[in-house]
Amino acid sequence: MHKISVIGAGNVGATLAQRLIEKDFADVVMLDVVEGIPQGKALDISQSASVLGFRHAITGSNDYADSWLGDSGDNRRHCPQTGHDP
């Protein structure tokens, strides 16, 4: 299972999430600190699935833990110089 996390559900984040889901690369989760915004925008985008024909899911959340893939490995980016989280 592949998942792409989009941090921020404003105009740019929502547009990016929509373009990613239209390409049907992977499941998309939109994350934002404002309650209800990522969930509502994800619902709006998901309702276009029947017209656009994508198979993957798009969800919205306020919990950054929802972007974690679990036991599939470490999906965080690390600083190449230090090896630590940026």
TORMIDO-429114 format. One line per 3 residues: number of its first residue (from 0); their letters; for each residue z negated, x, y negated of C-alpha. Coordinates in Angstrom, 2 decimals, m for minus. Each point is the difference from the previous one (the first is absolute). Layout:
BEGIN
NUM) a) Z:X:Y  ...
***
This chain:
BEGIN
0) mhk) 0.00:0.00:0.00  0.90:1.30:m3.44  m1.66:m1.08:m3.21
3) isv) 0.77:0.82:m3.61  m2.78:m0.47:m2.56  0.86:m0.77:m3.61
6) iga) m2.90:0.70:m2.34  0.14:m2.43:m2.90  1.40:m3.53:0.00
9) gnv) 1.26:m0.11:m3.57  3.67:m0.37:m0.86  0.99:3.45:1.28
12) gat) m2.13:m0.17:3.17  1.17:m3.50:0.89  3.64:0.94:m0.57
15) laq) m0.38:3.11:2.14  m1.66:m2.02:2.76  2.80:m2.57:m0.15
18) rli) 2.71:2.67:0.25  m1.78:1.71:2.91  m0.39:m3.23:1.96
21) ekd) 3.64:m0.96:m0.71  1.07:3.29:1.63  m2.15:m0.95:3.03
24) fad) m1.36:3.54:0.45  m3.57:m0.93:0.91  m2.86:m2.38:m0.69
27) vvm) m1.07:0.14:m3.64  m3.49:m0.46:m1.43  m0.50:m0.36:m3.75
30) ldv) m3.39:1.11:m1.28  m1.56:m0.81:m3.34  m3.50:m0.24:m1.48
33) veg) 0.67:m3.41:m1.58  m1.00:m2.79:2.40  2.83:m2.30:1.06
36) ipq) 2.90:1.82:m1.64  1.26:2.04:2.99  m0.57:m2.92:2.37
39) gka) 1.99:m2.40:m2.18  2.88:2.38:m0.59  0.18:0.88:3.70
42) ldi) 0.13:m3.71:0.84  2.82:m0.55:m2.50  1.99:2.91:1.45
45) sqs) m0.64:m1.02:3.62  1.40:m3.47:m0.68  3.40:1.60:m0.63
48) asv) 0.16:1.31:3.59  2.11:m2.92:1.22  2.61:0.69:m2.68
51) lgf) m0.07:3.81:0.05  m0.51:0.35:3.76  m2.71:2.66:0.20
54) rha) m2.22:0.22:3.10  m2.96:2.02:m1.25  m3.11:m1.47:m1.60
57) itg) m1.16:0.37:m3.57  m3.64:m0.55:m0.89  m2.18:0.39:m3.04
60) snd) m3.56:1.25:m0.09  m2.78:1.22:m2.25  m1.46:2.18:2.77
63) yad) 1.48:3.48:0.30  m1.11:0.10:3.64  2.90:m2.39:0.74
66) swl) 2.42:2.85:m0.65  m1.49:2.04:2.85  1.94:0.02:3.29
69) gds) m3.08:0.60:2.12  0.24:2.24:3.05  3.65:0.91:m0.52
72) gdn) m0.93:3.15:m1.87  m0.83:1.28:m3.43  2.42:m1.66:m2.42
75) rrh) m1.53:1.47:m3.17  1.84:2.56:m2.06  m1.77:3.30:m0.43
78) cpq) 0.33:2.57:m2.74  2.31:2.73:1.38  m1.98:2.77:m1.73
81) tgh) m3.51:m1.00:1.11  0.58:m2.32:2.96  m2.40:m2.53:m1.55
84) dp) 0.55:m3.51:m1.31  1.45:0.13:m3.53
***
